[in-house]
Amino acid sequence: MYKQLTSEQRYTISVLLQKKFSLSFIAETIGVSVST
């Protein structure tokens, strides 16, 4: 099932990407599939 990311999740993603975390770690952290 597809659901849009919340603004909070988007913010978390941007912060973690800036800190060079892996996409799989970020997905696990916010509770979504890596393919999202």
N, CA, C, O and CB atoms as a CASP TS submission, in Angstrom:
PFRMAT TS
TARGET T0000
AUTHOR 0000-0000-0000
METHOD Language model
MODEL 1
PARENT N/A
ATOM      1  N   MET     1       0.835  -1.190   0.000  1.00  0.00           N
ATOM      2  CA  MET     1       0.000   0.000   0.000  1.00  0.00           C
ATOM      3  C   MET     1       0.880   1.254   0.000  1.00  0.00           C
ATOM      4  O   MET     1       1.838   1.358   0.766  1.00  0.00           O
ATOM      5  CB  MET     1      -0.950  -0.002   1.220  1.00  0.00           C
ATOM      6  N   TYR     2       0.541   2.181  -0.857  1.00  0.00           N
ATOM      7  CA  TYR     2       1.333   3.409  -0.965  1.00  0.00           C
ATOM      8  C   TYR     2       0.715   4.492  -0.099  1.00  0.00           C
ATOM      9  O   TYR     2      -0.495   4.717  -0.130  1.00  0.00           O
ATOM     10  CB  TYR     2       1.429   3.882  -2.436  1.00  0.00           C
ATOM     11  N   LYS     3       1.559   5.158   0.673  1.00  0.00           N
ATOM     12  CA  LYS     3       1.082   6.343   1.388  1.00  0.00           C
ATOM     13  C   LYS     3       2.165   7.401   1.342  1.00  0.00           C
ATOM     14  O   LYS     3       3.357   7.094   1.367  1.00  0.00           O
ATOM     15  CB  LYS     3       0.699   6.005   2.862  1.00  0.00           C
ATOM     16  N   GLN     4       1.737   8.649   1.273  1.00  0.00           N
ATOM     17  CA  GLN     4       2.712   9.732   1.188  1.00  0.00           C
ATOM     18  C   GLN     4       3.441   9.912   2.511  1.00  0.00           C
ATOM     19  O   GLN     4       2.913   9.615   3.582  1.00  0.00           O
ATOM     20  CB  GLN     4       2.028  11.038   0.783  1.00  0.00           C
ATOM     21  N   LEU     5       4.650  10.400   2.407  1.00  0.00           N
ATOM     22  CA  LEU     5       5.429  10.698   3.604  1.00  0.00           C
ATOM     23  C   LEU     5       4.883  11.959   4.257  1.00  0.00           C
ATOM     24  O   LEU     5       4.424  12.879   3.580  1.00  0.00           O
ATOM     25  CB  LEU     5       6.933  10.864   3.263  1.00  0.00           C
ATOM     26  N   THR     6       4.941  11.985   5.565  1.00  0.00           N
ATOM     27  CA  THR     6       4.526  13.194   6.279  1.00  0.00           C
ATOM     28  C   THR     6       5.640  14.228   6.187  1.00  0.00           C
ATOM     29  O   THR     6       6.774  13.898   5.840  1.00  0.00           O
ATOM     30  CB  THR     6       4.183  12.880   7.770  1.00  0.00           C
ATOM     31  N   SER     7       5.317  15.472   6.496  1.00  0.00           N
ATOM     32  CA  SER     7       6.352  16.509   6.475  1.00  0.00           C
ATOM     33  C   SER     7       7.425  16.198   7.514  1.00  0.00           C
ATOM     34  O   SER     7       8.600  16.505   7.310  1.00  0.00           O
ATOM     35  CB  SER     7       5.736  17.907   6.739  1.00  0.00           C
ATOM     36  N   GLU     8       7.021  15.591   8.622  1.00  0.00           N
ATOM     37  CA  GLU     8       7.993  15.214   9.650  1.00  0.00           C
ATOM     38  C   GLU     8       8.960  14.149   9.119  1.00  0.00           C
ATOM     39  O   GLU     8      10.163  14.217   9.367  1.00  0.00           O
ATOM     40  CB  GLU     8       7.268  14.696  10.912  1.00  0.00           C
ATOM     41  N   GLN     9       8.427  13.173   8.392  1.00  0.00           N
ATOM     42  CA  GLN     9       9.289  12.141   7.809  1.00  0.00           C
ATOM     43  C   GLN     9      10.229  12.749   6.770  1.00  0.00           C
ATOM     44  O   GLN     9      11.405  12.392   6.710  1.00  0.00           O
ATOM     45  CB  GLN     9       8.440  11.025   7.169  1.00  0.00           C
ATOM     46  N   ARG    10       9.715  13.657   5.961  1.00  0.00           N
ATOM     47  CA  ARG    10      10.564  14.318   4.953  1.00  0.00           C
ATOM     48  C   ARG    10      11.702  15.087   5.613  1.00  0.00           C
ATOM     49  O   ARG    10      12.836  15.071   5.134  1.00  0.00           O
ATOM     50  CB  ARG    10       9.724  15.273   4.082  1.00  0.00           C
ATOM     51  N   TYR    11      11.390  15.757   6.710  1.00  0.00           N
ATOM     52  CA  TYR    11      12.414  16.504   7.435  1.00  0.00           C
ATOM     53  C   TYR    11      13.472  15.549   7.984  1.00  0.00           C
ATOM     54  O   TYR    11      14.671  15.801   7.869  1.00  0.00           O
ATOM     55  CB  TYR    11      11.782  17.327   8.581  1.00  0.00           C
ATOM     56  N   THR    12      13.012  14.450   8.580  1.00  0.00           N
ATOM     57  CA  THR    12      13.935  13.451   9.125  1.00  0.00           C
ATOM     58  C   THR    12      14.845  12.915   8.031  1.00  0.00           C
ATOM     59  O   THR    12      16.050  12.771   8.237  1.00  0.00           O
ATOM     60  CB  THR    12      13.161  12.295   9.785  1.00  0.00           C
ATOM     61  N   ILE    13      14.271  12.618   6.864  1.00  0.00           N
ATOM     62  CA  ILE    13      15.060  12.115   5.737  1.00  0.00           C
ATOM     63  C   ILE    13      16.122  13.131   5.333  1.00  0.00           C
ATOM     64  O   ILE    13      17.282  12.770   5.134  1.00  0.00           O
ATOM     65  CB  ILE    13      14.148  11.791   4.536  1.00  0.00           C
ATOM     66  N   SER    14      15.737  14.393   5.213  1.00  0.00           N
ATOM     67  CA  SER    14      16.705  15.402   4.771  1.00  0.00           C
ATOM     68  C   SER    14      17.847  15.556   5.764  1.00  0.00           C
ATOM     69  O   SER    14      19.002  15.710   5.368  1.00  0.00           O
ATOM     70  CB  SER    14      16.014  16.747   4.568  1.00  0.00           C
ATOM     71  N   VAL    15      17.525  15.515   7.056  1.00  0.00           N
ATOM     72  CA  VAL    15      18.564  15.632   8.083  1.00  0.00           C
ATOM     73  C   VAL    15      19.512  14.436   8.020  1.00  0.00           C
ATOM     74  O   VAL    15      20.731  14.604   8.046  1.00  0.00           O
ATOM     75  CB  VAL    15      17.931  15.741   9.489  1.00  0.00           C
ATOM     76  N   LEU    16      18.949  13.232   7.937  1.00  0.00           N
ATOM     77  CA  LEU    16      19.789  12.032   7.917  1.00  0.00           C
ATOM     78  C   LEU    16      20.622  11.952   6.640  1.00  0.00           C
ATOM     79  O   LEU    16      21.765  11.498   6.679  1.00  0.00           O
ATOM     80  CB  LEU    16      18.925  10.778   8.052  1.00  0.00           C
ATOM     81  N   LEU    17      20.065  12.385   5.514  1.00  0.00           N
ATOM     82  CA  LEU    17      20.842  12.395   4.270  1.00  0.00           C
ATOM     83  C   LEU    17      22.025  13.350   4.379  1.00  0.00           C
ATOM     84  O   LEU    17      23.122  13.043   3.913  1.00  0.00           O
ATOM     85  CB  LEU    17      19.950  12.791   3.078  1.00  0.00           C
ATOM     86  N   GLN    18      21.802  14.505   4.992  1.00  0.00           N
ATOM     87  CA  GLN    18      22.889  15.470   5.168  1.00  0.00           C
ATOM     88  C   GLN    18      23.996  14.892   6.044  1.00  0.00           C
ATOM     89  O   GLN    18      25.166  15.245   5.895  1.00  0.00           O
ATOM     90  CB  GLN    18      22.357  16.773   5.784  1.00  0.00           C
ATOM     91  N   LYS    19      23.617  14.002   6.956  1.00  0.00           N
ATOM     92  CA  LYS    19      24.595  13.379   7.850  1.00  0.00           C
ATOM     93  C   LYS    19      25.168  12.095   7.258  1.00  0.00           C
ATOM     94  O   LYS    19      25.895  11.363   7.929  1.00  0.00           O
ATOM     95  CB  LYS    19      23.957  13.084   9.202  1.00  0.00           C
ATOM     96  N   LYS    20      24.832  11.825   5.986  1.00  0.00           N
ATOM     97  CA  LYS    20      25.393  10.712   5.214  1.00  0.00           C
ATOM     98  C   LYS    20      24.966   9.329   5.705  1.00  0.00           C
ATOM     99  O   LYS    20      25.714   8.362   5.563  1.00  0.00           O
ATOM    100  CB  LYS    20      26.883  10.796   5.238  1.00  0.00           C
ATOM    101  N   PHE    21      23.760   9.233   6.286  1.00  0.00           N
ATOM    102  CA  PHE    21      23.249   7.913   6.645  1.00  0.00           C
ATOM    103  C   PHE    21      22.785   7.200   5.379  1.00  0.00           C
ATOM    104  O   PHE    21      22.441   7.842   4.387  1.00  0.00           O
ATOM    105  CB  PHE    21      22.087   8.023   7.678  1.00  0.00           C
ATOM    106  N   SER    22      22.777   5.867   5.420  1.00  0.00           N
ATOM    107  CA  SER    22      22.352   5.097   4.253  1.00  0.00           C
ATOM    108  C   SER    22      20.837   5.166   4.095  1.00  0.00           C
ATOM    109  O   SER    22      20.107   5.385   5.062  1.00  0.00           O
ATOM    110  CB  SER    22      22.813   3.632   4.372  1.00  0.00           C
ATOM    111  N   LEU    23      20.378   4.974   2.860  1.00  0.00           N
ATOM    112  CA  LEU    23      18.945   4.995   2.603  1.00  0.00           C
ATOM    113  C   LEU    23      18.226   3.897   3.376  1.00  0.00           C
ATOM    114  O   LEU    23      17.114   4.109   3.860  1.00  0.00           O
ATOM    115  CB  LEU    23      18.675   4.848   1.113  1.00  0.00           C
ATOM    116  N   SER    24      18.852   2.717   3.498  1.00  0.00           N
ATOM    117  CA  SER    24      18.196   1.635   4.233  1.00  0.00           C
ATOM    118  C   SER    24      18.061   1.974   5.708  1.00  0.00           C
ATOM    119  O   SER    24      17.056   1.636   6.333  1.00  0.00           O
ATOM    120  CB  SER    24      18.971   0.330   4.066  1.00  0.00           C
ATOM    121  N   PHE    25      19.066   2.640   6.273  1.00  0.00           N
ATOM    122  CA  PHE    25      18.989   3.059   7.674  1.00  0.00           C
ATOM    123  C   PHE    25      17.881   4.091   7.853  1.00  0.00           C
ATOM    124  O   PHE    25      17.100   4.016   8.802  1.00  0.00           O
ATOM    125  CB  PHE    25      20.343   3.637   8.149  1.00  0.00           C
ATOM    126  N   ILE    26      17.817   5.052   6.936  1.00  0.00           N
ATOM    127  CA  ILE    26      16.798   6.097   7.019  1.00  0.00           C
ATOM    128  C   ILE    26      15.401   5.482   6.919  1.00  0.00           C
ATOM    129  O   ILE    26      14.514   5.822   7.702  1.00  0.00           O
ATOM    130  CB  ILE    26      17.006   7.149   5.906  1.00  0.00           C
ATOM    131  N   ALA    27      15.209   4.586   5.964  1.00  0.00           N
ATOM    132  CA  ALA    27      13.901   3.942   5.791  1.00  0.00           C
ATOM    133  C   ALA    27      13.498   3.191   7.054  1.00  0.00           C
ATOM    134  O   ALA    27      12.349   3.265   7.488  1.00  0.00           O
ATOM    135  CB  ALA    27      13.926   2.980   4.590  1.00  0.00           C
ATOM    136  N   GLU    28      14.442   2.474   7.636  1.00  0.00           N
ATOM    137  CA  GLU    28      14.165   1.734   8.867  1.00  0.00           C
ATOM    138  C   GLU    28      13.817   2.694  10.005  1.00  0.00           C
ATOM    139  O   GLU    28      12.915   2.421  10.798  1.00  0.00           O
ATOM    140  CB  GLU    28      15.375   0.861   9.257  1.00  0.00           C
ATOM    141  N   THR    29      14.527   3.809  10.082  1.00  0.00           N
ATOM    142  CA  THR    29      14.314   4.786  11.144  1.00  0.00           C
ATOM    143  C   THR    29      12.906   5.379  11.108  1.00  0.00           C
ATOM    144  O   THR    29      12.266   5.534  12.148  1.00  0.00           O
ATOM    145  CB  THR    29      15.341   5.896  11.039  1.00  0.00           C
ATOM    146  N   ILE    30      12.427   5.711   9.905  1.00  0.00           N
ATOM    147  CA  ILE    30      11.094   6.322   9.825  1.00  0.00           C
ATOM    148  C   ILE    30       9.988   5.295   9.586  1.00  0.00           C
ATOM    149  O   ILE    30       8.810   5.646   9.525  1.00  0.00           O
ATOM    150  CB  ILE    30      11.069   7.357   8.716  1.00  0.00           C
ATOM    151  N   GLY    31      10.375   4.027   9.453  1.00  0.00           N
ATOM    152  CA  GLY    31       9.375   2.966   9.358  1.00  0.00           C
ATOM    153  C   GLY    31       8.723   2.797   8.006  1.00  0.00           C
ATOM    154  O   GLY    31       7.532   2.498   7.919  1.00  0.00           O
ATOM    155  N   VAL    32       9.500   2.989   6.939  1.00  0.00           N
ATOM    156  CA  VAL    32       8.966   2.768   5.596  1.00  0.00           C
ATOM    157  C   VAL    32       9.887   1.829   4.828  1.00  0.00           C
ATOM    158  O   VAL    32      11.019   1.575   5.240  1.00  0.00           O
ATOM    159  CB  VAL    32       8.801   4.111   4.836  1.00  0.00           C
ATOM    160  N   SER    33       9.386   1.319   3.707  1.00  0.00           N
ATOM    161  CA  SER    33      10.186   0.463   2.845  1.00  0.00           C
ATOM    162  C   SER    33      11.241   1.305   2.124  1.00  0.00           C
ATOM    163  O   SER    33      11.015   2.479   1.832  1.00  0.00           O
ATOM    164  CB  SER    33       9.287  -0.283   1.826  1.00  0.00           C
ATOM    165  N   VAL    34      12.376   0.703   1.845  1.00  0.00           N
ATOM    166  CA  VAL    34      13.442   1.416   1.121  1.00  0.00           C
ATOM    167  C   VAL    34      12.940   1.885  -0.240  1.00  0.00           C
ATOM    168  O   VAL    34      13.358   2.936  -0.726  1.00  0.00           O
ATOM    169  CB  VAL    34      14.685   0.511   0.945  1.00  0.00           C
ATOM    170  N   SER    35      12.049   1.116  -0.856  1.00  0.00           N
ATOM    171  CA  SER    35      11.542   1.481  -2.181  1.00  0.00           C
ATOM    172  C   SER    35      10.676   2.734  -2.156  1.00  0.00           C
ATOM    173  O   SER    35      10.410   3.326  -3.202  1.00  0.00           O
ATOM    174  CB  SER    35      10.748   0.335  -2.762  1.00  0.00           C
ATOM    175  N   THR    36      10.238   3.141  -0.973  1.00  0.00           N
ATOM    176  CA  THR    36       9.458   4.375  -0.844  1.00  0.00           C
ATOM    177  C   THR    36      10.408   5.545  -0.999  1.00  0.00           C
ATOM    178  O   THR    36       9.984   6.698  -0.928  1.00  0.00           O
ATOM    179  CB  THR    36       8.700   4.443   0.529  1.00  0.00           C
TER
END
